């Protein structure tokens, strides 16, 4: 996969698109986890949300560049 994608004549890093996609996936996963009630068991919900986003972004980055 190319390292940059041409988007309206501007080169955008592929990793930026992966982070935006990771944000969308994390948002959907967050809504599902709220419905399940997992955040009642988590010590620090905000920290859990950030770590969930980080893990998803890292997995997408590894899928692209790995």
Secondary structure as the mmCIF struct_conf table of DSSP 4:
data_model
#
loop_
_struct_conf.conf_type_id
_struct_conf.id
_struct_conf.beg_label_comp_id
_struct_conf.beg_label_asym_id
_struct_conf.beg_label_seq_id
_struct_conf.end_label_comp_id
_struct_conf.end_label_asym_id
_struct_conf.end_label_seq_id
BEND BEND1 UNK A 3 UNK A 3
STRN STRN1 UNK A 4 UNK A 7
TURN_TY1_P TURN_TY1_P1 UNK A 8 UNK A 9
STRN STRN2 UNK A 10 UNK A 13
HELX_RH_AL_P HELX_RH_AL_P1 UNK A 14 UNK A 36
TURN_TY1_P TURN_TY1_P2 UNK A 37 UNK A 37
HELX_RH_3T_P HELX_RH_3T_P1 UNK A 38 UNK A 40
TURN_TY1_P TURN_TY1_P3 UNK A 41 UNK A 41
BEND BEND2 UNK A 43 UNK A 43
HELX_RH_AL_P HELX_RH_AL_P2 UNK A 45 UNK A 65
#
